[in-house]
Amino acid sequence: MKREMIHATLIALGLALAAGCATHTTPSTFNRSEVGAARTVEWGTVRGLRDVAIQNDSRGIATATGAALGGIAGSTIGSGTRANTAGAVAGAVAGGAAGNAMARGSRAGVEITVELDSGRTIAVTQDGTSRDYRVGDRVQVSSDGTTTRVTR
């Protein structure tokens, strides 16, 4: 019974950590670090739209977290040193593979080509689809130097 509780706790912790690694920035969603930061704003006209797939950056955090949690969970299996070691190794391999698979997901995105009022033309990729905008739409382009968003 105690082992089942440990396993359930480890799985819940792993899912929470993996979910914390994923960030999805939509035009109306801001990360905590962006709150209160000054952004430059320009206006422009949408000249092109293209649906794209946005893949998660694979930085190894999910794989390492999965391997660590799997190793801990696996080490509680068995009643001897060899069984615990074998369980830890098997758990680490399985957990690492699961974490890696979670990190490699993709989501729908759109590349928006905007002709700014200043004459420059830029392309911004963000979450969403081409149905969110139309060629000819007047849009606001805001940027903090790192993240750029297009909104209507």
C-alpha positions in Angstrom: 0.0 0.0 0.0 2.8 2.4 0.9 4.6 1.6 -2.4 1.5 2.3 -4.4 1.2 5.7 -2.7 4.8 6.5 -3.5 4.3 5.5 -7.1 1.1 7.6 -7.4 2.9 10.6 -5.9 5.9 10.3 -8.2 3.7 10.0 -11.3 1.7 13.1 -10.2 4.9 15.0 -9.6 6.3 14.0 -12.9 3.2 15.1 -14.8 3.2 18.4 -13.0 6.9 19.0 -13.8 6.4 18.1 -17.4 3.4 20.4 -17.8 5.5 23.2 -16.3 8.1 22.8 -19.0 5.6 23.6 -21.8 4.9 27.2 -22.5 2.4 28.4 -25.1 2.5 32.1 -25.9 -0.6 33.2 -27.7 -1.2 36.9 -28.7 -3.3 37.3 -25.5 -1.2 35.2 -23.1 1.8 36.6 -21.3 4.4 34.9 -19.2 5.0 36.3 -15.7 8.4 37.7 -16.7 6.7 39.8 -19.4 4.4 41.6 -17.1 5.4 45.2 -16.6 8.0 45.1 -19.3 8.0 47.9 -21.9 7.2 46.8 -25.4 7.6 48.7 -28.7 4.4 48.9 -30.8 4.0 49.4 -34.5 1.0 49.2 -36.8 0.9 47.4 -40.1 -1.1 45.5 -42.7 -1.2 41.7 -43.1 0.2 40.7 -46.5 0.5 37.0 -46.1 -0.6 34.0 -43.9 0.7 30.5 -43.6 -0.3 27.7 -41.3 2.8 26.1 -39.6 3.5 23.4 -37.0 5.3 24.7 -33.9 7.5 22.0 -32.3 8.6 22.1 -28.7 12.3 22.8 -28.2 13.8 19.6 -26.9 16.2 20.7 -24.2 16.4 17.4 -22.3 14.6 18.7 -19.2 11.6 16.4 -19.7 13.9 13.5 -20.5 16.0 14.0 -17.4 13.0 14.5 -15.2 11.3 11.4 -16.6 14.5 9.4 -16.1 15.0 10.6 -12.5 11.4 9.9 -11.5 11.3 6.6 -13.3 14.5 5.5 -11.6 13.2 6.5 -8.2 9.9 4.7 -8.8 11.6 1.6 -10.3 14.0 1.3 -7.3 11.1 0.6 -5.0 10.2 -2.6 -6.9 11.6 -5.8 -5.6 12.8 -7.0 -2.2 16.5 -7.1 -2.7 19.5 -5.0 -3.8 19.7 -6.5 -7.3 15.9 -6.2 -7.8 15.9 -2.6 -6.7 18.9 -1.8 -8.9 17.3 -3.5 -11.9 14.0 -1.7 -11.2 15.8 1.6 -11.0 17.6 1.1 -14.3 14.5 -0.1 -16.1 12.4 2.8 -14.6 15.0 5.4 -15.6 15.0 4.1 -19.2 11.2 4.0 -19.4 10.8 7.4 -17.7 13.4 9.0 -19.9 11.7 7.7 -23.0 8.3 8.9 -21.8 9.7 12.4 -20.9 11.4 12.7 -24.3 8.1 11.7 -26.1 6.2 14.4 -24.2 8.8 17.1 -25.1 8.6 16.4 -28.8 5.0 17.4 -29.3 3.8 20.0 -31.7 0.9 22.5 -32.0 -0.8 24.6 -34.6 0.8 27.9 -35.5 0.6 30.7 -38.1 3.3 32.7 -39.8 2.0 36.3 -40.4 3.7 38.5 -42.9 3.1 42.2 -42.0 4.0 45.3 -43.9 4.6 47.9 -41.2 3.6 51.5 -41.6 7.4 52.3 -41.5 7.8 50.4 -44.8 9.6 47.4 -43.3 8.1 43.9 -43.9 8.4 41.3 -41.1 7.2 37.7 -40.5 6.0 36.6 -37.0 5.2 33.1 -36.1 2.9 32.5 -33.2 0.2 30.1 -31.9 -3.0 30.2 -33.9 -4.2 29.5 -37.4 -4.5 31.4 -40.6 -8.3 31.7 -39.9 -7.5 34.1 -37.1 -6.5 36.8 -39.6 -7.1 37.9 -43.2 -4.8 39.4 -45.7 -5.4 43.2 -45.5 -6.2 43.3 -41.8 -4.8 46.2 -39.9 -2.8 44.8 -37.0 -0.7 45.9 -34.0 2.8 44.4 -33.8 4.3 44.6 -30.3 7.8 43.4 -29.2 10.0 43.4 -26.2 13.1 42.5 -28.2 12.6 38.8 -27.6 9.0 38.0 -28.1 6.9 39.6 -30.9 3.1 39.4 -31.1 0.6 40.3 -33.8 -2.9 41.3 -32.6 -5.9 43.0 -34.1 
